[in-house]
C-alpha cells in the first residue's frame, strides 16, 4: 500500500520546509508583539513601545532570555503569561520542527533515527507527524511538571510563599528552565537563590534535559537497557555535553573562586554551587546567580565559547550544536593523523555531513562577527561586552553583562534579528543543505591550491 507522503506532497522542493519554519516563527513573533503591546500587558498605564514589545516577544519565542525592561516590575501578570506562553510555544515548536525535519532528512537518505518505526518510504506521513508531536509534548510537559513541583514545594516551605504564588513561580521557572529561556520573575534573575541547591539543581537539570533534544530522549528510553544500540548522534550528544559541562564548571569556578564580586563572597559550599550553576548556564539557559558583568575577562571568553557551541540538536538549546562542534573536531583529528576518512564510535562520517557542519559553523561565525562589528559601531561599549552580548543573542542564551537595555533602538533591533537568526537559522540551514543534496554528472579537472 502506498502511504501518503505528507511533507513531500505539500513541499516539493527543499526550500519550502525552511521557508515555512521561518514564516511560522515570524508570524508567532508578530502575534506576541501585538499582545505585549497591549496596555494590559504592562504594570503602568502606558502600553509598551513597539521595539520593547518586539524585542521581548522575539526573546521569549526564541527562548533566549535577553531583556530590555525588568520583567517582574514592567510586565503585568497578563504580560508575564504572554511571555510564558511564547516560551512554551517556542520550545515545543523548536523541538517539533527540528525533529520532523531531522526525520525527513533521515528518510531522504534511508537512515534510521529511531524516532518512529523503520519504513521504506522517504516521506513523512500523518502517523509520523502525530507520533513526533505527541512525543515532544509528552516529554516536555512531564519534565516541566516534575521540576515545577520541586520548585513549588521549595518556594512554599523555604521562602514562605503562599500556595498560589509558589505554584506560579514554580511553573514559570520550570517552563523557562526546560525551554532554556532564562526569563525569571526576579529583578536579579536567580541571584537570591545562588547557594540554594533546591532551586539551582532542578533548574540545571531541567535546562540540561531540554538541551539534549527530543531524539536523544526517545532513544534513551527505547534502549534504556541496551546502550550499545545507541546511535552515533546520541553518543556524540551525551559525551560532548558531559565533557563541555565539566570543562565549563571547572574553568568558571576556578577563574571566579577569589573574585569578591562573584563567587568570592560565598563559603566553599556556596562557591561550588554557584560555580556549577554558571558552568551549566552557557549551554544555553541564561539564568544567572551572580553578577555576570563583574566576571573576569577570561571567564567571559569561556562563556562565549560555551554559548557558541550550545546544546543538542532538536532541543531547546541554541548555538551551532554540540554535534556540529564535535564532528568538526573529529575531522581535524583525522586530518592531523593523515586518515583518508573520518570515523567516530565505530562509524564512518559521510563527507556530506562534514561539509554541512563546516557550513553551519562558518556561517554562524560570520553572523557573530558582523553582529559584533555592527554593535561596536552603534554603541560605546567595550569589545568584550559587545562580543558577549552578540554571542548570547545569536546562541539564544540570554546571559548579559548588563548592557542590553542601553544599546539603543538600533541595537535592540540588531539583537532581535540575531536571536531570530540564531534560533531558526541553524535548523533550517542544516535541513536545507541536507535536502538539496544532488549528484553531479561530471567532474572538472583536479588542482590543489596551497593551504596554510
C-alpha positions as CSV (number, residue, x, y, z in Angstrom):
1,X,0.0,0.0,0.0
2,X,1.3,3.4,-0.9
3,X,1.5,5.7,2.1
4,X,0.7,9.4,1.7
5,X,3.9,11.4,1.9
6,X,2.6,14.5,3.7
7,X,5.6,16.7,3.6
8,X,6.9,15.5,0.2
9,X,3.5,16.1,-1.4
10,X,2.9,19.5,0.1
11,X,6.6,20.7,-0.1
12,X,8.0,19.7,-3.5
13,X,11.4,21.4,-3.1
14,X,14.0,21.6,-0.3
15,X,13.4,25.3,0.2
16,X,9.8,25.1,1.3
17,X,10.3,23.4,4.7
18,X,12.8,26.1,5.6
19,X,10.6,28.8,4.4
20,X,7.6,27.5,6.4
21,X,9.7,27.4,9.6
22,X,10.9,31.0,9.2
23,X,7.4,32.3,8.3
24,X,5.9,30.3,11.2
25,X,8.3,31.8,13.8
26,X,7.9,35.3,12.3
27,X,4.1,35.1,12.5
28,X,4.3,33.9,16.1
29,X,6.7,36.7,17.0
30,X,4.4,39.3,15.4
31,X,1.4,38.0,17.3
32,X,3.4,38.0,20.5
33,X,4.5,41.6,19.8
34,X,0.9,42.7,19.4
35,X,-0.1,41.0,22.7
36,X,2.7,42.6,24.6
37,X,1.9,46.0,23.1
38,X,-1.5,45.9,24.7
39,X,-1.9,48.2,27.8
40,X,-3.0,45.2,29.8
41,X,0.5,43.7,29.4
42,X,2.3,46.4,31.5
43,X,2.0,47.4,35.1
44,X,1.7,51.1,34.4
45,X,-0.9,53.0,32.4
46,X,1.1,53.2,29.3
47,X,1.5,50.4,26.8
48,X,4.9,49.0,25.9
49,X,6.7,50.7,23.0
50,X,6.8,48.7,19.7
51,X,10.6,48.0,20.0
52,X,10.3,46.8,23.6
53,X,7.3,44.6,22.7
54,X,9.1,43.2,19.7
55,X,12.4,42.5,21.5
56,X,10.7,40.8,24.4
57,X,8.4,38.7,22.1
58,X,11.4,37.6,20.0
59,X,13.5,36.8,23.1
60,X,10.7,34.7,24.6
61,X,9.7,32.9,21.4
62,X,13.4,32.2,20.6
63,X,13.8,31.1,24.2
64,X,16.7,33.5,24.7
65,X,16.0,35.5,27.8
66,X,17.6,38.8,27.0
67,X,15.5,41.7,28.3
68,X,15.4,45.4,27.9
69,X,13.0,46.0,30.8
70,X,12.7,44.5,34.2
71,X,10.3,41.5,33.8
72,X,8.6,41.4,37.2
73,X,8.4,45.2,37.5
74,X,7.5,46.2,34.0
75,X,5.1,43.5,32.8
76,X,1.8,42.7,34.4
77,X,0.6,39.2,35.2
78,X,-1.0,39.1,31.8
79,X,2.2,40.2,30.2
80,X,4.2,37.6,32.1
81,X,1.7,34.9,31.0
82,X,2.1,36.0,27.4
83,X,5.9,35.7,27.8
84,X,5.4,32.3,29.3
85,X,3.1,31.2,26.5
86,X,5.7,32.4,23.9
87,X,8.4,30.5,25.7
88,X,6.4,27.3,25.7
89,X,5.3,27.7,22.1
90,X,8.9,28.4,21.0
91,X,10.3,25.5,22.9
92,X,7.7,23.0,21.6
93,X,8.0,24.5,18.1
94,X,11.7,24.2,18.1
95,X,11.8,20.6,19.2
96,X,8.9,19.5,17.0
97,X,10.2,21.3,13.9
98,X,13.8,20.1,14.3
99,X,12.7,16.5,15.0
100,X,10.4,16.4,12.0
101,X,13.0,18.0,9.7
102,X,15.6,15.5,11.0
103,X,13.3,12.6,10.4
104,X,12.6,13.9,6.9
105,X,16.3,14.1,6.2
106,X,16.9,10.6,7.6
107,X,14.2,9.2,5.3
108,X,15.7,11.0,2.4
109,X,18.9,9.1,2.9
110,X,17.4,5.9,4.1
111,X,18.8,6.1,7.6
112,X,17.1,5.3,10.9
113,X,16.9,7.9,13.7
114,X,14.6,5.6,15.7
115,X,12.0,8.2,16.3
116,X,9.5,6.0,14.6
117,X,9.3,2.5,13.2
118,X,11.5,1.9,10.2
119,X,9.7,2.3,6.9
120,X,10.7,2.1,3.2
121,X,9.2,5.5,2.2
122,X,11.3,8.6,2.3
123,X,8.4,10.9,3.1
124,X,6.6,11.7,6.4
125,X,3.1,10.6,6.7
126,X,0.4,11.7,9.2
127,X,1.3,8.9,11.6
128,X,4.9,10.1,11.8
129,X,3.9,13.7,12.4
130,X,1.4,12.7,15.1
131,X,4.0,10.5,16.9
132,X,6.7,13.1,16.9
133,X,4.3,15.9,18.0
134,X,2.8,13.8,20.7
135,X,6.2,12.6,21.9
136,X,7.6,16.2,22.1
137,X,4.6,17.4,24.0
138,X,4.6,14.5,26.4
139,X,8.3,14.6,27.2
140,X,8.2,18.4,27.6
141,X,5.2,18.6,29.9
142,X,6.2,15.7,32.0
143,X,9.7,17.1,32.7
144,X,8.3,20.6,33.3
145,X,5.7,19.2,35.8
146,X,8.3,17.4,37.8
147,X,10.6,20.5,38.1
148,X,7.6,22.7,38.8
149,X,6.5,20.5,41.7
150,X,10.0,20.6,43.3
151,X,10.3,24.4,42.9
152,X,6.8,25.0,44.2
153,X,7.5,23.0,47.3
154,X,10.7,24.8,47.9
155,X,9.2,28.3,47.4
156,X,6.4,27.4,49.8
157,X,8.4,25.8,52.5
158,X,11.7,27.6,52.3
159,X,10.6,31.1,51.5
160,X,7.2,31.4,52.9
161,X,5.3,31.9,49.6
162,X,1.6,31.3,49.8
163,X,0.4,28.4,47.7
164,X,-0.8,30.4,44.7
165,X,2.4,32.4,44.4
166,X,4.6,29.3,45.0
167,X,2.8,27.5,42.1
168,X,3.0,30.5,39.8
169,X,6.8,30.9,40.4
170,X,7.4,27.2,40.3
171,X,5.6,26.7,37.0
172,X,7.1,29.8,35.4
173,X,10.7,29.0,36.2
174,X,10.2,25.3,35.4
175,X,9.0,26.1,31.9
176,X,11.6,28.8,31.4
177,X,14.4,26.4,32.5
178,X,13.3,23.4,30.5
179,X,13.0,25.5,27.4
180,X,16.4,27.2,28.1
181,X,14.7,30.6,28.1
182,X,16.3,32.3,31.1
183,X,13.4,34.5,31.9
184,X,12.9,35.0,35.7
185,X,10.4,36.7,37.9
186,X,13.1,38.4,39.9
187,X,14.9,41.6,39.0
188,X,18.3,40.0,39.5
189,X,17.4,36.6,38.0
190,X,18.2,33.8,40.4
191,X,20.8,35.6,42.5
192,X,18.7,35.5,45.6
193,X,19.0,31.6,45.4
194,X,22.7,31.4,44.5
195,X,23.5,28.9,47.3
196,X,20.2,27.1,47.4
197,X,20.6,23.6,45.8
198,X,16.8,23.0,45.9
199,X,16.3,25.9,43.4
200,X,19.6,25.7,41.5
201,X,19.8,22.0,40.9
202,X,16.3,21.5,39.5
203,X,16.9,24.4,37.2
204,X,20.2,22.9,36.0
205,X,18.6,19.5,35.4
206,X,15.7,21.0,33.5
207,X,18.0,23.1,31.4
208,X,20.2,20.1,30.6
209,X,17.2,17.9,29.8
210,X,15.7,20.4,27.4
211,X,19.1,21.0,25.8
212,X,19.7,17.3,24.9
213,X,17.0,17.2,22.3
214,X,13.9,15.0,21.7
215,X,15.6,12.4,19.5
216,X,18.1,11.6,22.3
217,X,15.5,11.2,24.9
218,X,13.4,8.9,22.8
219,X,16.4,6.8,22.1
220,X,17.5,6.7,25.7
221,X,14.0,5.5,26.7
222,X,13.7,2.9,24.0
223,X,17.2,1.4,24.6
224,X,17.5,2.2,28.3
225,X,18.7,-1.4,29.0
226,X,20.9,-1.8,25.8
227,X,23.0,1.3,25.5
228,X,25.2,-0.4,22.9
229,X,22.3,0.2,20.4
230,X,22.5,4.0,20.8
231,X,23.1,5.8,17.6
232,X,26.1,7.9,16.8
233,X,24.0,11.0,17.3
234,X,23.0,10.1,20.8
235,X,26.6,9.1,21.8
236,X,28.1,12.3,20.3
237,X,25.5,14.4,22.1
238,X,25.8,12.8,25.5
239,X,29.6,12.5,25.6
240,X,30.2,16.0,24.3
241,X,27.6,17.6,26.5
242,X,29.1,15.9,29.6
243,X,32.7,17.0,28.6
244,X,31.6,20.6,28.0
245,X,29.7,20.7,31.3
246,X,32.8,19.6,33.2
247,X,35.0,22.0,31.4
248,X,32.6,24.9,32.0
249,X,32.2,24.1,35.7
250,X,35.9,23.7,36.3
251,X,37.0,26.7,34.3
252,X,34.4,29.2,35.6
253,X,34.7,28.0,39.2
254,X,38.5,28.3,39.2
255,X,38.6,31.6,37.4
256,X,36.0,33.2,39.8
257,X,36.9,31.5,43.0
258,X,38.5,34.6,44.6
259,X,36.6,37.3,42.7
260,X,34.8,39.1,45.5
261,X,32.1,40.4,43.1
262,X,31.1,36.9,42.1
263,X,32.0,33.6,43.9
264,X,34.5,35.2,46.3
265,X,31.8,36.3,48.7
266,X,30.4,32.8,49.4
267,X,31.7,29.9,51.5
268,X,33.1,26.8,49.9
269,X,29.7,25.2,49.5
270,X,28.2,28.3,48.0
271,X,31.2,28.8,45.6
272,X,30.8,25.2,44.4
273,X,27.0,25.6,43.9
274,X,27.3,28.9,42.1
275,X,30.2,27.6,40.0
276,X,28.3,24.5,38.9
277,X,25.3,26.7,38.1
278,X,27.3,29.1,35.9
279,X,29.2,26.3,34.3
280,X,26.0,24.8,33.1
281,X,24.1,28.0,32.2
282,X,26.0,28.9,29.0
283,X,24.6,25.7,27.4
284,X,22.1,27.8,27.0
285,X,19.6,28.7,29.7
286,X,20.6,32.3,30.5
287,X,19.8,32.4,34.2
288,X,22.5,33.9,36.5
289,X,23.1,33.5,40.2
290,X,26.0,36.0,40.4
291,X,26.6,39.3,38.5
292,X,27.9,38.3,35.1
293,X,29.1,41.9,34.4
294,X,31.6,41.5,37.2
295,X,33.2,38.4,35.9
296,X,36.8,38.3,34.8
297,X,37.6,38.8,31.1
298,X,38.8,35.2,30.8
299,X,35.6,33.9,32.3
300,X,33.6,35.9,29.8
301,X,35.6,34.4,27.0
302,X,34.9,30.8,28.3
303,X,31.2,31.7,28.4
304,X,31.3,32.9,24.8
305,X,32.9,29.7,23.7
306,X,30.3,27.5,25.5
307,X,27.4,29.7,24.4
308,X,28.5,29.5,20.7
309,X,28.7,25.7,20.9
310,X,25.4,25.4,22.6
311,X,23.4,22.2,23.2
312,X,22.0,19.2,21.4
313,X,20.2,19.2,18.1
314,X,16.3,19.2,18.1
315,X,16.4,20.5,21.6
316,X,15.7,23.9,23.2
317,X,19.3,25.0,23.5
318,X,20.9,27.2,20.9
319,X,24.4,27.6,19.4
320,X,25.8,25.7,16.5
321,X,25.0,22.5,18.5
322,X,27.4,20.0,20.1
323,X,27.2,17.6,17.2
324,X,28.4,20.2,14.8
325,X,31.3,21.1,17.1
326,X,32.4,17.5,17.8
327,X,32.1,16.5,14.1
328,X,34.5,19.2,13.2
329,X,36.8,18.1,16.0
330,X,36.8,14.6,14.6
331,X,37.5,16.0,11.1
332,X,40.5,17.9,12.4
333,X,41.8,14.9,14.3
334,X,41.5,12.7,11.2
335,X,43.3,15.3,9.1
336,X,46.1,15.7,11.6
337,X,46.6,11.9,11.6
338,X,46.5,11.8,7.8
339,X,43.5,9.5,7.7
340,X,41.6,9.3,4.4
341,X,38.2,9.4,6.1
342,X,36.6,10.4,9.4
343,X,35.3,8.0,11.9
344,X,33.5,8.2,15.3
345,X,32.2,5.5,17.6
346,X,32.9,2.8,15.0
347,X,31.1,4.6,12.2
348,X,32.3,6.5,9.2
349,X,31.1,10.1,8.9
350,X,30.0,11.0,5.4
351,X,31.8,13.8,3.7
352,X,28.5,15.5,3.0
353,X,27.8,15.7,6.8
354,X,31.3,17.1,7.3
355,X,30.6,19.8,4.8
356,X,27.3,20.7,6.3
357,X,28.8,21.0,9.8
358,X,31.6,23.3,8.4
359,X,29.0,25.4,6.6
360,X,26.8,25.9,9.7
361,X,29.8,26.7,11.8
362,X,31.4,29.2,9.5
363,X,28.2,31.0,8.7
364,X,27.5,31.3,12.4
365,X,31.0,32.7,13.0
366,X,30.3,35.2,10.2
367,X,26.9,36.2,11.7
368,X,28.5,36.8,15.2
369,X,31.4,38.8,13.7
370,X,29.2,41.0,11.6
371,X,26.8,41.5,14.6
372,X,29.7,42.4,16.9
373,X,31.1,44.9,14.4
374,X,27.7,46.5,13.9
375,X,27.0,46.7,17.7
376,X,30.5,48.2,18.3
377,X,29.6,50.9,15.7
378,X,26.3,51.6,17.3
379,X,27.3,51.6,21.0
380,X,30.1,52.9,23.2
381,X,30.7,49.6,25.0
382,X,34.0,47.6,25.1
383,X,34.7,44.7,22.7
384,X,34.3,42.0,25.4
385,X,30.9,43.4,26.4
386,X,29.7,43.6,22.8
387,X,31.0,40.2,21.8
388,X,29.4,38.6,24.8
389,X,26.1,40.2,24.0
390,X,26.2,39.3,20.4
391,X,27.1,35.6,21.1
392,X,24.5,35.4,23.8
393,X,21.8,36.7,21.3
394,X,22.8,34.6,18.4
395,X,23.2,31.4,20.5
396,X,19.9,32.2,22.2
397,X,21.4,32.1,25.7
398,X,20.2,35.3,27.4
399,X,23.2,36.0,29.6
400,X,24.3,39.6,29.6
401,X,26.9,41.8,31.2
402,X,24.2,44.4,31.8
403,X,24.3,46.4,28.6
404,X,21.1,45.1,26.8
405,X,18.9,47.9,27.9
406,X,21.4,50.5,26.9
407,X,22.3,49.6,23.3
408,X,19.6,51.9,21.8
409,X,16.8,51.2,19.4
410,X,19.1,50.2,16.5
411,X,21.0,47.9,18.9
412,X,17.8,46.3,20.1
413,X,16.6,45.6,16.6
414,X,20.0,44.1,15.7
415,X,20.0,41.8,18.7
416,X,16.4,40.8,17.9
417,X,17.5,39.9,14.4
418,X,20.4,37.9,15.8
419,X,18.1,36.0,18.2
420,X,15.8,35.1,15.3
421,X,18.6,34.0,13.0
422,X,20.3,32.1,15.8
423,X,17.1,30.2,16.6
424,X,15.7,29.3,13.1
425,X,18.9,29.7,11.1
426,X,20.9,26.5,12.1
427,X,17.7,24.3,12.0
428,X,16.6,25.5,8.5
429,X,20.1,25.7,7.1
430,X,21.1,22.2,8.1
431,X,17.9,20.7,6.8
432,X,18.0,22.7,3.6
433,X,21.6,21.6,2.9
434,X,20.8,18.0,3.5
435,X,17.6,18.0,1.5
436,X,19.1,19.7,-1.5
437,X,21.8,17.1,-2.0
438,X,22.1,16.0,-5.6
439,X,24.5,14.1,-7.8
440,X,26.9,15.7,-10.3
441,X,27.0,14.3,-13.9
442,X,30.6,15.4,-14.5
443,X,33.7,16.5,-12.6
444,X,36.2,19.2,-13.5
445,X,40.0,18.6,-13.6
446,X,41.5,18.5,-10.1
447,X,44.0,21.0,-8.9
448,X,45.3,21.6,-5.4
449,X,45.9,25.2,-4.1
450,X,48.4,25.8,-1.4
451,X,46.8,25.7,2.1
452,X,48.4,27.5,5.1
